[in-house]
Amino acid sequence: MTELLVALAVAGLLLGLAAPSFDDFRRNNRLTSAANDFLAATQVARTEAIKRQLPVSMCPSADPINAGAACSGAPFNGWIVFVDTNNDCSRAGGEVIVKTGGLIATSVTANSNGTCISFAPTGFLSPAADATRTVFCDDRGLAVVSGQTQSAGRGIFVTNTGRSRVTREPERS
């Protein structure tokens, strides 16, 4: 009986130590998933622009699943990638949707410095593009995580050459 009580006490102690770490693991996984989905969409947009030799844009959409989805001025919590034949960063009725995505977890927020990522047929950013930095955060924000040199937030940066990357830079003071 004593051995059973000791085993239960040790198991309870281990569970008590692991539970907070598991919660952070789940929260980090949500942020990573949102950032990776967004990164994949930007890479698809760039690839399609080169392949089709037409401008391809990516914009936020409140209803990306709908076949008639349109761009919205909302954050990138949902998005559409479409062939932007008139290169105006706004989806017209006849412009083909290449990929949809988003509908990220409600605990994750997306902040961007613009509302359109657009690639020219060369694969470089189009002059119409104004969203070059998009950051996904939860309630921890961009502050440095305790015991690390990185923040919990995930940022996606698109350079003028069209290269996209995910970073975990802390907020700058």
N, C-alpha and C positions, 0 to 999 in steps of 0.2 A: 504494500500500500504506500509506503514512504517513497519508493522508487517511482511509482506512478505520479505522485504529487510533485516530486522534483522534476520529472519529465514534463508535466503540464506547466509548471512554473517557467522552465526554460523555453518551452514553446511559446508561452504567452509573452515572455520578454522579447524573443526574436520577432514575433508578430508585431509587437508594439514599436519596435525599431524599424521594421520594414514598411509599415503602412505609410508613413509620411514620404518615404522615398518613392513608393509606388505611385502616390498621388502626383508628385513632381514628374515622374516618368510619363504618366498619362497626359499631363498638361503639355510637356515638351513634345510628345508624340503628335498631339493635335496641331501644334504650331509647325512642326516639321512637315506634316502631311499637307497643310494648307500652302506652305511655301513651295514644296515640291510640285504640287499640282499647278500652281501658278507658273513656276519655272518651266514645267513641261509645256504649258500653253504658249509661253513666249517662244520657246524653241520650235514648236509646231508652226507658229505664225511666221517666224523667220524662214524656216524650211519651205513652207508653202509659197512664200513670196518669191523665193529663188526658183523653185520648181515651176510655178505658174507664170513667172515673169510679169507679175502684177502686184500692186501694193496689197498687203494683207495687214489688217488692223485688229487690235484686241481692245475691247472696252468693257467697262462694268455694265452689268445687266441685272435688273431686279428679278427677271424671270428667264434665266438662261436655258431652261429646259424646253420652253415653248418654241415651236418651229418659226414663229414670227417674232422672235426676240429682238428687242431694240436696245440701243445704248441708253444708259441713264447716267445722270450726274452723280450717282451714289458711289460709295466706296467699292472696291473690288471684292465684295463678299460673294459675288457671282459674276461670271464674265462670259463673253462670246468672242471667238476668233472668226473673222469673216474676210472674204475677198472684197477689198474696198476699191472698186473700180474707179470711183471718182475721187479717191484719196482725200476724203474730208473727215475721216475718223468718226463717221456716223453711218450706221447701217441703213441703207435704202432697201426698199421692198425686194428688189431682184438680186441683191448681193448674197452670195452663197455663204452659209455658215459652215466653217470647216471643223470647229471644235467648240464645245461648251464646257463650262466647269464652274466650280465654286460651290455655293451653298455650304459654306464652311460652318463649323460649329459656332453656336451663338456666343460661346465664351471667348471666341477669337475675333478681334477687330482688325480691319485692314485700313491702313492710312497710306495715301499716295500723294505724290507731288503733282499729279495731273489725272486726266481721265481717259487717256488714249496712248496705246503703244502701237506704233505703226512702222512696218518695215517696207522699204523700197525693193524693187526687183533685184537689186544688188545684194540684199541681205543687211544693208546698213539701215540705221534708223531713218525714217522719213522725217522731213522737216515738220510734218503735221503732228508728230509724236510729242506729247508733253509729260508723259508719265515715265520717268526714268528710275524712280525709286519708290518701291512699295514695301511697306513694313507690316508684318503680321504680329500682333501682340495679344497678350491676355492681361489680367489684372496686375501682373508683375511689371508691365511696361518695358522700358529699355534700360532699366537700372542693372548694374552688374549683379549677377547671381552670387550669393554668399559662397565664398571659397573658390571662385572662378575669376577669370578675367573677361568673360563674355556675358552678354545679356541673354535673357530667355527669348526675346523677340527674334524673329527671322526676317531679314531684309533681302529683297530681290532688286538688284541693280542691273540696268541695261545700259551698256556703253554706246557711244555713237557708231561704233563698228558693228553693233548688233549682238555683241556677246553678253550673255546673261549669267549672273552668278548669285548664289545665296550666301549671305554673311550673317554673323551674329555679333555685330559691333555694339558696344555699350553706348549709352547716350553721351553726347559730348557736352562738356561744361564750358 
